[in-house]
Structures are given as structure tokens and as C-alpha cells.
Amino acid sequence: MTGYDRFMPGLATPEPGAQYLSTSIITLHPFNVGSVHITSTDPNTAPAIDHNYLDNEFDIQVMIEAFRFTRTMFGTSPLKDLIEEEVSPGLNYQTDEEITEFIKKVLGTCWHPVGTASLLPRKDGGVVDTQFKVYGTKNLRVVSLVHASDTCRDSSCSDLQADASVIPIQIGGHPQATLYAFAEKVIL
């Protein structure tokens, strides 16, 4: 869970001059399995990406319980004493079905996608080996290091970013150190 001292997009519009406290509920280990497919022989053409969010009942239930916990947290002192009303989605969302409807309307990524080119044995669905070489190729590797100034517009980004697609499942923390280690392994 992440908190913000500003209005975060949802189903409501912020009032000018009002103060807001927002939160994000993030599932670090979802069970959904998405896909990425090449759509053209042109390398500049974007691939077809299907995140397949909430494709199973377990992920939906995790989000509903996290949503309910967040409401309980904001309804408990001392936070309760700072809050006048729930703006988004509003107290009219109470049932599992209503909460799921809201979640589906505002759901997004936490910007740490992994697993599209997994470092696993080929027999287990892996795409790259321990040297990051794509199975079935002579020397094609999956690793990218880009300067943050090319992809990021604020100071929260590091100087370099590595490709997290080789991580087979989401890790329990921020991926930056792991990605640096991967990039270093390929470089050395």
C-alpha cells in the first residue's frame, strides 16, 4: 500500500483548493498470466500486450480484501480524525461486486512488469538461459540499459534501468538492485 498527499485519479474529480489523502493498493504477487506477442516484422511496431489482469478469482479476492482493509485503516483513529469523507469511490461501493466494479475501472500497473522473457529452463517455459541468451539463437540476449533521461522525466529515476522481463516472477521488493546485478552479470 502506498499513500499520497494529493488526489489520485479515480471516479471523482478533485475540488480546487481541497486537500486529499490517497492510497494505492498494489498486489505484488498476482496469479494472472499475461502475454506479449510480436505483431510485425518491423522492430518499431509495438507488440500486442495483454496484461490479463484479474483473470482469476484469487486475485480479485485479494484486491477486495485489501480495499476493505484500507477502508478500515482510514476509519480508525488517528487517520479517521483527519478525514471528512471518502471521495473515491465513495461509500456507495459496499458489496464485493460493487468493489470489483470499481477496481476494474481504476486498475493499472505498478510499473514493475516481469516475466515476458523469463530466465528459466526452456522446458519450464523459459525464454533465456543463465547468460541471458535467448534459447534457439546464437547470441541474442535480453538485457537493456537505457539512460533514465531517455525514459524518465523526474528525479525519482536512477541513472540506468535494466530489463526486468527476465525475472520469472515478481520479487518481494523494488527490482532495481536485482536488475543492476543482472546487467552487471551480462557485462562482465
MIMAR-639013 format. One line per field, with one value per residue (C-alpha): residue in one letter; x, y, z. Coordinates in nm, 2 decimals, always signed. Each point is the difference from the previous one (the first is absolute). Layout:
residuo <- A,...
X <- X,...
Y <- Y,...
Z <- Z,...
//
This chain:
residuo <- M,T,G,Y,D,R,F,M,P,G,L,A,T,P,E,P,G,A,Q,Y,L,S,T,S,I,I,T,L,H,P,F,N,V,G,S,V,H,I,T,S,T,D,P,N,T,A,P,A,I,D,H,N,Y,L,D,N,E,F,D,I,Q,V,M,I,E,A,F,R,F,T,R,T,M,F,G,T,S,P,L,K,D,L,I,E,E,E,V,S,P,G,L,N,Y,Q,T,D,E,E,I,T,E,F,I,K,K,V,L,G,T,C,W,H,P,V,G,T,A,S,L,L,P,R,K,D,G,G,V,V,D,T,Q,F,K,V,Y,G,T,K,N,L,R,V,V,S,L,V,H,A,S,D,T,C,R,D,S,S,C,S,D,L,Q,A,D,A,S,V,I,P,I,Q,I,G,G,H,P,Q,A,T,L,Y,A,F,A,E,K,V,I,L
X <- +0.00,+0.13,-0.13,-0.01,-0.06,-0.20,-0.30,+0.05,-0.22,-0.30,-0.37,-0.01,+0.13,+0.20,-0.14,+0.24,+0.16,-0.10,+0.26,+0.00,+0.16,+0.01,+0.13,+0.09,-0.06,+0.27,+0.00,+0.37,-0.06,-0.31,-0.08,-0.11,+0.20,+0.02,+0.17,+0.21,+0.00,+0.18,-0.25,+0.23,+0.34,+0.06,+0.20,-0.15,-0.36,-0.13,-0.07,-0.35,-0.01,-0.27,+0.05,-0.29,-0.06,-0.25,-0.03,-0.05,-0.22,+0.29,+0.15,-0.35,-0.05,+0.35,-0.09,-0.34,+0.15,+0.28,-0.27,-0.20,+0.31,+0.08,-0.35,+0.04,+0.34,-0.14,-0.29,+0.23,+0.15,+0.22,-0.07,-0.37,+0.03,+0.17,-0.26,-0.33,-0.13,+0.10,+0.00,+0.10,-0.17,-0.24,-0.19,-0.26,+0.25,-0.06,-0.05,+0.27,-0.16,+0.00,+0.36,+0.11,-0.17,+0.19,+0.33,-0.04,-0.07,+0.32,+0.24,+0.35,+0.35,+0.25,+0.26,+0.21,-0.11,+0.20,-0.01,-0.04,+0.34,+0.05,+0.34,-0.11,+0.09,-0.15,-0.22,-0.16,-0.10,+0.33,+0.11,+0.36,+0.27,+0.23,+0.21,-0.31,+0.03,-0.33,-0.06,+0.04,+0.22,+0.38,+0.05,-0.32,-0.02,-0.28,+0.15,-0.05,+0.17,-0.14,+0.08,-0.29,+0.00,-0.13,-0.30,-0.06,-0.09,+0.06,+0.27,-0.15,+0.17,+0.34,+0.28,-0.05,-0.29,+0.03,-0.26,-0.21,-0.16,+0.25,-0.12,-0.25,-0.22,-0.04,+0.25,-0.10,+0.17,+0.11,+0.17,+0.28,+0.28,-0.09,+0.00,+0.34,+0.13,-0.14,+0.15,+0.34,-0.01,-0.05,+0.26,+0.27
Y <- +0.00,+0.34,+0.33,+0.34,+0.35,+0.10,-0.11,-0.32,-0.06,-0.22,+0.05,+0.35,+0.35,+0.19,+0.33,+0.30,+0.09,-0.32,-0.22,-0.37,-0.32,-0.28,-0.36,-0.26,-0.37,-0.21,-0.38,-0.09,-0.37,-0.03,-0.33,+0.13,-0.09,+0.25,-0.01,+0.20,-0.09,+0.15,+0.15,+0.09,-0.06,+0.37,+0.04,+0.34,-0.13,-0.05,-0.35,-0.12,+0.00,-0.16,+0.04,-0.23,+0.18,-0.17,-0.31,-0.21,+0.01,+0.00,+0.33,+0.16,-0.12,+0.14,+0.34,+0.00,-0.09,+0.27,+0.25,-0.09,+0.02,+0.35,+0.12,-0.14,+0.17,+0.33,-0.05,-0.04,+0.28,+0.19,-0.01,+0.01,+0.34,+0.15,-0.12,+0.17,-0.24,-0.27,+0.16,-0.29,-0.23,+0.12,-0.20,-0.12,-0.28,-0.26,-0.35,-0.22,+0.06,+0.38,+0.01,-0.23,+0.24,+0.29,-0.19,-0.10,+0.37,+0.13,-0.29,+0.05,-0.12,+0.09,+0.03,-0.30,-0.25,-0.32,-0.35,+0.07,-0.15,-0.22,-0.13,-0.36,-0.33,-0.02,-0.31,+0.22,+0.28,+0.19,+0.24,+0.07,-0.20,+0.10,+0.20,+0.19,-0.16,-0.07,-0.37,-0.11,+0.29,+0.03,+0.32,+0.20,+0.12,+0.17,+0.28,+0.37,+0.29,+0.34,+0.34,+0.11,+0.34,-0.19,-0.16,+0.20,+0.36,+0.04,-0.05,-0.33,-0.20,-0.15,+0.07,-0.34,-0.24,-0.36,-0.23,-0.19,-0.23,-0.28,-0.02,-0.29,+0.11,+0.33,+0.04,+0.13,+0.33,+0.27,-0.16,+0.26,-0.19,-0.33,+0.17,+0.16,-0.35,-0.15,+0.27,-0.03,-0.38,+0.06,+0.27,-0.20
Z <- +0.00,-0.09,+0.13,-0.17,+0.13,-0.31,-0.20,-0.20,-0.31,+0.06,-0.07,+0.15,-0.10,+0.26,+0.13,-0.04,+0.32,+0.19,+0.17,-0.07,+0.14,-0.26,+0.00,-0.25,+0.06,-0.18,-0.04,-0.03,-0.07,-0.22,-0.16,-0.33,-0.30,-0.28,-0.34,-0.24,-0.37,-0.30,-0.24,-0.29,-0.15,+0.04,+0.33,+0.06,+0.01,+0.35,+0.12,+0.10,+0.38,+0.20,+0.37,+0.08,+0.33,+0.24,-0.21,+0.31,+0.31,+0.24,-0.13,+0.01,+0.36,+0.10,-0.14,+0.17,+0.34,-0.05,-0.09,+0.31,+0.22,-0.14,+0.09,+0.35,+0.04,-0.11,+0.23,+0.31,+0.20,-0.04,-0.38,+0.05,+0.18,-0.31,-0.26,-0.07,-0.26,-0.25,-0.34,-0.23,-0.04,+0.27,+0.26,-0.26,-0.09,+0.27,-0.15,-0.15,-0.34,+0.04,+0.13,-0.29,-0.25,+0.15,+0.00,-0.37,-0.09,+0.16,-0.01,-0.14,+0.03,+0.27,-0.28,+0.09,-0.27,-0.01,-0.16,-0.37,-0.08,+0.31,+0.10,+0.06,-0.15,-0.35,+0.10,+0.27,-0.25,+0.03,-0.27,+0.10,+0.17,+0.29,-0.24,-0.12,-0.34,-0.17,-0.05,-0.36,-0.10,-0.05,+0.20,+0.06,+0.36,+0.19,+0.19,-0.04,+0.17,-0.08,+0.14,+0.22,-0.17,-0.31,+0.18,+0.32,+0.06,+0.37,+0.26,+0.14,-0.28,+0.03,-0.25,-0.17,-0.04,-0.09,-0.15,+0.26,-0.26,+0.09,+0.36,+0.00,+0.29,+0.18,+0.28,+0.35,-0.03,-0.24,-0.30,-0.05,+0.18,-0.16,-0.35,+0.07,+0.09,-0.31,-0.22,+0.17,-0.06,-0.37,-0.03,+0.18
//
